[in-house]
Amino acid sequence: MRDRLTLLLAEGLGSGRLRPAPGTWGSVVGVLWFLVLLLPGSVFFFGAGVVVSCVAAVWVCGEAERILGRHDPGSVVLDEIVAIPLCCVSLLYGHGRGGVGFPDAAGFLREFPWWTLVVVFAAFRLFDIWKPWPVRQVQGLPGGWGVVADDLLAALWVNIVGMLLLAVVK
């Protein structure tokens, strides 16, 4: 029963079993996770949720590797799910610079054009697939660390590009 629950979480409630491109389906669930973390409109809740989910993902993804007997199985998408909220930090930072404060989920959806999430989503998928330095290199880390760390670094790349774009636009 514990292994089933672990795989259910690691496979993004089944999204990791969808074809084609399970990582993309997991990233869709990640957008939903991002909106859940915004629900209370609290930067503390958002930050704590991101940190706790990333730490938990390392353990869950490592256990999923053990259960499935493979390194970074394609059906394991919890790493994409927890990385998507991190991809949106530059958006939230840019929003805060406008003096409006930290948005809740409804405020985010109301104040941000829909295409901003699409651009962040596409940029994350690009960096997750392309794996620029050091994204590819951290995949060799043991257990869940290698599964999750590459997605967190891909999210960092999304934010670097996002901050550069914000600097140009503002």
N, C-alpha and C positions, 0 to 999 in steps of 0.2 A: 504494500500500500504506500509506503514512504517513497519507493522508487517511482511509482506512478505519479504521485504528487510532484516529485522533483522534475520528472519529464514534462508534466503538464505546465509547470512554471517555465522550465528551460525552453520549451517549444512554444512559448508565447500563447498559451491557451489553445494550441492547435494551429496557430498561424504559421508556424515553422514547417508544418506538413503540407502547406499549400504549394502548388506548382503553377507556373514556373516562378523562379526567384524568391525562395522562402525568406531571404534577408530583407527583401523589399516589403513583403507582407508583414514581417516582424516590425519593420520601421513604421508601417501604418499603425500598428498597435502602440508603438512608441509615441506617435503623435497624440493618441488618446491618453497615454500615461502623462505626457506633458500637460495636457489640459486638466487632468485630475490633480496634478501637483499645483496648478494655478487656482483651483477652486476657491480656497480660502482667501486668496489675494495677499498672502503673507510670504515675504522673502525668506523668513526663517523656515516656514513649512516647506517651501520649494527647495531650499538648500538642504535641509535635513532629509527630505524625500529622495533627492538626487544621491546624496552620500550613502544613505542606508540601502537604497536599491542597487547602487554600484557594488557595494561591499557584499551584499547578499548574492548578487549575480555571479561574483567570482566563485563563491562556494557552490551555488546551484549549477553553474555551467561546468565546474570541475566534477561534480557528482554525475552530471549527465554524461560527460565523457566516460567516466568509469562504467556507468550502466550500459551505455551503447557500445563501449569497447573501441571507440575511435577518438582521435584528436580533432577537436573543433568540428563536430558533425554539422552538416548543412541545416538540419532540422532545428538545431539549437539557435534561437534568435533572441534570447533574453538580453544578450549583449547589445544588439541593435536597439531593443526597446529602452534600455536604461541610458543609452547614449543620446537618443533624440532630444530629451530635455536639455542636455548640456549643449547641444547644437544651437539652441535658442537663446543662450545667455547673451550673445551680442545684440540680439533683437531687444531683449529685456533691458539691457544696459542702455541702448540707444533710446528706448522709451523713457527710462528714468532720467536721462539727460534733458528731456523736454520738461521736467519739473512736475510730471503728472503722478509719479510714484509707481509702485509695483501693482500691476493689473491682476484682477481675478480672471477666471476663465472667460466669463461673459464679456468683460471689459477688453480682454485680449482679442476675442473674436470680433468685437464691435469696432475696435480702434485700429487693428492691423488689417491691411488688405489681405485677402485670402491667398494671394500669390506669394506673400512673404513666407508662409509655411511651405508652400510648394518649392520655392527656391532653396530654403534650408534643407528640406527633405531631399531634393535632387543633389544638392552639394554634398550632403552626407553620403548618399549612395555612391556618388562619384569618388569621394575620398576613401570610402570603405572598399570599393572594388579596385581602384587604382593603387591604393596603399603607398603613398609617397613616404619618404623617410620621415620618421622612424617607425611608421605604422607597420610595415611589413616585418621589420626586425623584431618587434616585441611579440609577434605571434609564436615565437619559439619558447616563450616563458612557460614554466610548468603549469599544468592543470588549468583551472579556470582563469588564472592570471593571463595566460596567452590568448584565451578566448575573448576576454573582456577588454584587455588593455589596447588592442588594436582599434577597437571601436571608439574608445575614449580618446585616443590620439586622433582618429579621424574627425571626431567632434571638435577637438582643439583646432584642427586645420579649418573647419567650417567657421569657427569663431575668429580666427586670424583673418580670413578673407572677409568675414562680416564686419569686423572692426575697421579694416582698411576701407571697405565700401562706405561705412558710416562716416569715416574721417573725410572722404571725398564729397559725400552728399551734404554733410552739415557744414 
